[in-house]
């Protein structure tokens, strides 16, 4: 008997064929027994009702001939039907076995890290087509997740390289006596360690938020007050850079949010607008009720975003202008954190821009309390 991997018993097709064979045998025996028990007696009753005179010996011979012909014809019919049924069962069992084998092989390929493996529709019905489609979507999702993981690790290593190189260079300079441990050197070292700490905190925050493990303490708060708090916290930074920070806040009711987390999300959007708005420009933070949502918007008059970059601005470590953004000191995941925090509150976030040089607008929608 054909056995599966590791000798764990017959293959699925063999089991299915054996089960169908048992059903056929049971059906054939039942038909044969019923026919042999019921057929002759019914025939005997019909002979008596016909009223044809026969001797007892002739009657017995006729009944025996009928029973013999009945059993022979039924036996031949059952054998032919069983042979045809087994042939059809074998054919479909083999097809099902091949389909299952393809899925098993593809699963092994995915387990080995080859996520581009897909399964074709075997043509066995809606259920198998759905299974193949679901499997292929799972493979695509795993491939995308793995690509994101590799890219994130590469970007994280790149982000860490600059501050670590700065720290290493200054420590080596101190050891060689080229530099002294003065306030300027300490400032550089602290700036680099602060950047590393912020990077670690940001990565942890966005990971917890996306995995749904971020602890939230939601409370009903006035929507306009939440925005006003975020604006007030950023005013000093805007004044230092010479960028106007405007607040256009309208009564919008209450939102059931964690004040610190939503403040962090709005703060990230405001800081992102500040980084990309030159001195003399302006950033406007607004709050209003739009249909059944509470909507916050952060609009700037800065660099703007090209259309090809808009779908990716919330991706981790994605930068529209790599050199400029790194020089400005962003971690590269501030917008990803904002998106994760907003979605953790049941809301949504979007970005729009008329193109480079025309500024950009980030809109946040939260359900009202």
C-alpha positions in Angstrom: 0.0 0.0 0.0 1.2 3.5 -0.9 2.3 5.4 2.2 2.8 9.1 2.9 5.9 10.9 4.2 7.5 9.4 7.3 5.3 6.3 7.1 2.4 8.0 8.7 -0.2 5.9 6.9 -1.9 5.7 3.5 -2.2 8.8 1.3 -5.4 10.8 1.3 -6.4 9.5 -2.2 -5.9 5.9 -1.1 -8.0 6.5 2.0 -10.7 8.2 0.0 -10.8 5.4 -2.6 -10.9 2.7 0.2 -13.8 4.6 1.9 -15.7 4.8 -1.4 -15.1 1.1 -2.1 -16.5 0.2 1.3 -19.6 2.2 0.5 -20.0 0.5 -2.8 -19.5 -3.0 -1.3 -22.0 -2.3 1.5 -24.5 -1.0 -1.1 -24.0 -4.0 -3.4 -24.5 -6.5 -0.6 -27.6 -4.7 0.6 -29.1 -4.7 -2.9 -28.2 -8.4 -3.4 -29.7 -9.5 -0.1 -32.9 -7.5 -0.5 -33.3 -8.7 -4.1 -32.7 -12.3 -3.2 -35.1 -12.1 -0.2 -37.9 -10.1 -1.7 -37.8 -10.7 -5.4 -38.8 -14.4 -5.5 -41.7 -14.0 -3.0 -43.1 -11.1 -5.1 -42.8 -13.2 -8.2 -44.6 -16.1 -6.5 -47.5 -13.8 -5.5 -47.8 -12.6 -9.1 -48.0 -16.2 -10.4 -50.8 -17.0 -8.0 -52.7 -13.8 -9.0 -52.3 -14.7 -12.7 -54.2 -17.9 -12.1 -52.2 -19.9 -14.6 -52.4 -23.6 -13.9 -49.0 -25.2 -13.2 -47.9 -28.2 -11.4 -46.0 -27.8 -8.2 -42.8 -28.9 -9.9 -43.3 -26.4 -12.8 -44.0 -23.6 -10.4 -40.9 -24.4 -8.4 -38.8 -24.5 -11.5 -40.1 -21.2 -12.8 -39.5 -19.5 -9.4 -36.0 -20.9 -9.3 -35.3 -19.7 -12.8 -36.6 -16.2 -12.0 -34.5 -16.1 -8.8 -31.4 -17.3 -10.6 -31.9 -14.8 -13.5 -32.6 -12.0 -11.0 -29.5 -12.6 -9.0 -27.2 -13.1 -12.0 -28.5 -9.9 -13.7 -28.2 -7.9 -10.4 -24.7 -9.3 -9.8 -23.6 -8.3 -13.3 -25.1 -4.9 -13.0 -23.6 -4.3 -9.6 -20.1 -5.4 -10.8 -20.4 -3.0 -13.8 -21.7 -0.2 -11.7 -19.0 -0.8 -9.0 -16.3 -0.8 -11.7 -17.5 2.4 -13.2 -18.0 4.1 -9.8 -14.5 3.0 -8.7 -13.0 4.3 -11.9 -14.6 7.7 -11.4 -13.7 7.7 -7.7 -10.1 6.9 -8.5 -9.9 9.7 -11.1 -11.3 12.3 -8.7 -9.3 11.0 -5.8 -6.1 11.4 -7.8 -7.1 14.9 -8.7 -7.8 15.8 -5.1 -4.6 14.1 -4.0 -2.5 16.1 -6.6 -4.2 19.4 -5.4 -3.5 18.6 -1.8 0.0 17.6 -2.7 0.6 21.0 -4.5 -0.6 22.8 -1.4 1.6 20.7 0.8 4.6 21.3 -1.4 3.9 25.0 -1.6 3.6 25.1 2.2 7.0 23.5 2.5 8.4 26.1 0.1 7.0 28.9 2.2 8.3 27.3 5.4 11.7 27.4 3.7 11.4 31.1 3.0 10.4 31.1 -0.6 7.3 33.3 -0.4 6.8 33.6 -4.2 5.3 30.1 -4.3 1.7 30.0 -5.5 -1.0 27.4 -6.0 -3.1 27.1 -9.2 -6.8 26.6 -9.1 -7.3 22.8 -9.5 -10.7 23.2 -11.0 -12.5 21.1 -8.4 -15.1 23.6 -7.4 -15.6 26.8 -5.5 -14.2 25.5 -2.2 -10.8 24.5 -3.7 -10.7 27.7 -5.7 -11.3 29.7 -2.5 -8.6 27.7 -0.8 -6.1 28.3 -3.5 -6.9 32.0 -3.6 -6.6 32.4 0.2 -3.3 30.5 0.2 -1.9 32.8 -2.5 -3.0 35.9 -0.7 -1.4 34.5 2.5 1.8 33.9 0.5 1.8 37.4 -0.9 1.2 38.9 2.5 4.1 36.9 4.0 6.3 38.0 1.1 5.4 41.7 1.7 5.9 41.3 5.4 9.3 39.7 5.0 10.3 42.4 2.5 9.2 45.1 5.0 11.1 43.4 7.8 14.3 43.2 5.7 14.0 46.8 4.6 13.2 48.0 8.2 16.3 46.2 9.5 18.4 47.7 6.8 17.0 51.2 7.4 17.4 50.8 11.2 21.0 49.8 10.7 21.6 52.9 8.5 19.8 55.2 11.0 22.0 53.9 13.8 25.3 54.1 11.9 25.5 57.9 11.9 25.1 58.6 15.6 27.3 55.6 16.5 30.0 56.7 14.1 29.8 60.2 15.7 30.1 58.8 19.2 33.0 56.5 18.2 34.9 59.3 16.5 34.6 61.6 19.5 35.6 58.9 21.9 38.6 58.0 19.8 39.5 61.7 19.6 39.3 61.9 23.4 41.5 58.9 23.8 44.1 60.4 21.4 44.0 63.8 23.1 42.8 65.5 20.0 39.6 66.6 21.7 38.9 67.4 25.4 35.8 66.6 27.4 34.4 70.1 27.2 30.8 71.3 26.9 30.9 71.1 23.1 32.0 67.5 23.0 29.4 66.5 25.6 26.7 68.3 23.6 27.7 66.2 20.5 27.8 63.0 22.5 24.5 63.7 24.2 22.8 64.6 20.9 23.9 61.3 19.3 22.8 59.3 22.3 19.5 61.2 22.3 19.0 60.3 18.7 19.6 56.6 19.4 17.3 56.7 22.3 14.6 58.4 20.3 15.0 55.9 17.5 14.6 53.0 19.9 11.5 54.6 21.6 10.0 55.3 18.2 10.5 51.8 16.9 9.1 50.3 20.1 6.0 52.6 19.9 5.1 51.9 16.3 5.6 48.2 16.8 3.4 48.0 19.9 0.7 50.2 18.2 0.7 48.1 15.0 0.5 44.9 17.0 -2.4 46.2 19.1 -0.3 45.9 22.3 -0.1 49.6 23.1 -1.8 50.3 26.4 -4.4 53.1 26.0 -6.3 55.0 28.7 -9.2 56.6 26.7 -11.3 59.3 28.3 -13.9 61.8 26.9 -12.0 65.0 26.0 -13.0 68.2 24.2 -11.7 67.7 20.7 -10.6 71.4 20.2 -8.8 71.4 23.6 -6.7 68.3 22.5 -5.6 70.2 19.4 -4.9 73.4 21.3 -2.6 71.5 23.8 -0.6 70.1 20.9 -0.3 73.5 19.3 0.9 75.1 22.6 3.5 72.5 23.1 5.1 73.3 19.7 5.0 77.1 19.7 8.6 77.6 21.0 10.0 75.4 18.3 8.2 77.3 15.6 9.3 80.6 17.0 12.9 79.4 17.0 12.7 78.6 13.3 10.7 81.6 12.3 7.6 79.7 11.1 4.1 80.9 11.9 1.9 78.4 13.7 -1.8 79.1 13.4 -4.7 77.5 15.1 -8.2 77.3 13.5 -10.1 75.4 16.1 -13.9 75.0 16.0 -16.2 73.3 18.6 -16.4 69.6 17.5 -17.7 67.9 20.6 -15.9 65.2 22.6 -13.5 62.4 21.5 -12.8 59.3 23.6 -9.0 59.2 23.4 -5.8 58.7 25.3 -4.7 62.3 25.7 -0.9 61.5 25.7 -1.1 59.2 22.7 -3.3 61.5 20.6 -1.0 64.4 21.7 1.9 62.4 20.5 0.3 61.7 17.1 -0.7 65.3 16.5 2.7 66.4 17.8 4.4 64.2 15.2 2.3 65.7 12.4 3.1 69.2 13.6 6.8 68.5 13.9 6.8 66.9 10.4 5.2 70.1 9.0 7.8 72.2 10.8 10.7 70.2 9.4 9.5 70.7 5.8 8.4 74.3 6.1 11.2 77.0 5.6 11.5 80.1 7.7 8.8 82.6 6.8 6.3 79.9 6.0 3.3 78.9 8.1 1.6 75.8 9.5 -2.1 75.7 10.3 -3.7 73.2 12.7 -7.5 73.0 12.5 -10.2 71.1 14.2 -13.8 70.8 13.1 -16.7 68.4 12.9 -17.0 66.7 9.4 -20.1 64.6 9.0 -19.9 62.0 11.8 -16.2 62.4 12.4 -14.0 64.8 14.3 -11.4 66.0 11.9 -8.0 67.4 12.6 -5.8 68.8 9.8 -2.2 70.0 9.7 -1.6 72.1 6.6 1.8 73.7 5.8 3.2 76.0 3.1 6.4 74.0 2.8 8.1 71.7 0.3 5.1 69.6 -0.7 5.1 66.0 -1.7 5.3 64.5 -5.2 2.3 62.3 -6.2 4.5 59.2 -6.4 5.6 59.6 -2.8 2.1 60.2 -1.3 1.2 56.4 -1.0 4.4 55.8 1.0 4.6 58.7 3.5 3.3 56.6 6.4 5.8 53.7 5.8 8.5 53.2 8.3 11.7 55.0 7.5 10.3 56.3 4.2 11.9 59.6 3.2 10.8 61.9 0.3 14.3 63.5 0.4 16.7 61.2 2.1 19.7 63.5 2.5 17.6 66.5 3.6 15.5 64.6 6.1 18.4 63.0 7.8 20.1 66.3 8.0 17.0 67.7 9.7 17.1 65.0 12.3 13.9 63.1 11.8 13.8 59.4 12.8 11.9 58.5 9.7 9.0 56.8 11.5 7.2 59.8 13.1 4.4 59.6 10.5 4.2 55.8 10.9 3.8 56.2 14.7 1.0 58.8 14.1 -0.8 56.5 11.7 -0.5 53.5 14.2 -1.7 55.6 17.1 -4.7 57.1 15.2 -5.8 53.7 13.9 -5.5 52.3 17.5 -8.2 54.8 18.4 -10.4 53.6 15.6 -9.6 56.5 13.3 -7.9 57.2 10.0 -5.2 59.4 8.6 -4.5 60.7 5.0 -2.0 63.0 3.2 -2.6 65.3 0.3 -0.4 67.7 -1.6 -0.6 69.6 -4.9 3.0 68.7 -5.6 6.5 70.0 -4.8 6.6 73.6 -3.6 2.9 73.7 -2.9 2.8 72.4 0.7 0.9 69.4 2.1 -2.0 68.6 4.3 -2.4 65.7 6.8 -5.9 65.0 7.9 -6.9 62.9 11.0 -10.4 61.6 11.5 -11.5 60.2 14.9 -14.9 58.9 15.9 -16.7 61.2 18.4 -17.3 60.0 22.0 
